[in-house]
Amino acid sequence: MEFRVYQLTYANDLTENGGALHEYLASMAKLPGEHGFEYCITSEIDYDDHVITFCFSEEFASDVSSVDDEKNIYTPDVAPYINTIMALDLREKRFLVQNRDYPANNLKKDLTMTRIRLMLNEAFENTYNSVFNTLDTDREVNENEFIHLFENNRVSALWVTIPNNYRVLPEHEQIFEDEAINRNWIEGWNNDHSKMHEILLKAPGRGGEGDLRHSPIAKSLLNMVGAYVKQINYWDENDKSHEVSRNSLMRFVVNGINIRSLPVTSIDRLSLEIRNRREELREFRASDEI
C-alpha cells in the first residue's frame, strides 16, 4: 500500500497533547456530506509512540445491482462506505494518506482531502488552538536505489528515459569482459544518433527464465550518463515479483497490506512501519526545503 506524505507546518511541539488529539478525533461524530452521504473517522483508531493511525470512511452511491427471485435486476437500497487509511506522526510532523482510486460517481481524492482537512482543522483548533495546515513533500530519488535493485535481483523489466542531447556511455564502463568487444560496443553506443529517447526492456519473469542483468543493453542504460530510470520489475529470492517505479519511491510504501486488507490490519501495520522507519519518513520534506 502506498501513502502520500504531507508535512505539517505547526512550529511548536505536537507530542505533548497527542493523547488529547487522539481522544478528540475518536469522539468526532459522523458528518453529513453532499447528497446526504455521510463520512467519519471510524472507531478503528490507534495511538502509539506519538503516531495516530486511523480509517477515514465515506459513504457513496453504489452502482451494484442484484437479482430477485423472479430473476429481475434491481438496485439494492444500500450505500456502502469506502475507506482511506491515514496517519499523523506528531513527532516527525508528517501526515500520511493512502494513495488510492475512488468511485467516479460521487467521490474523488480532492473531496476526501477537503473533508478530512476540515475535521483535522477542528481537532487542531480545539487541541492546539491552531489551524491544521500541510505542505506537499518531495523525496530525492537517487539512481543508486535502482542500480542496487538491478544488481541484487533477477530483473524482468527495465524502463529508462534517455537524455535528448547527451547520451554518453563512459569509456571505463565494463559491459563485456572481452576488452575489444567492450571498446567497440561503447564506441558504437556513443555514435548512435537515432535520437531514441526511451527504452522498455522485458524478459520472461515467472519461472526464472529471464534476467536483464545479463543484457548488455540494460547494463549500458544504467551506466549511461544522465539516464533516468522510470521503473524496474524484479523477482526476489523467494521468486516473488516486485515493481518499483520512480513515483512509488516518491511515496511511503508499506508492504503486506493492500486495498483488500481489513482496516484494523492496515492501521496496525502502518503504525508499526512509521515507528520503525522514521529516518526514511524524514526524507519526505516540503518542496521548498529540498
Summary of the structure (lengths in Angstrom):
residues: 290
radius of gyration: 24.3
end to end distance: 25.3
largest distance: 78.5
contacts: 796
relative contact order: 0.18
helix: 32%
strand: 28%
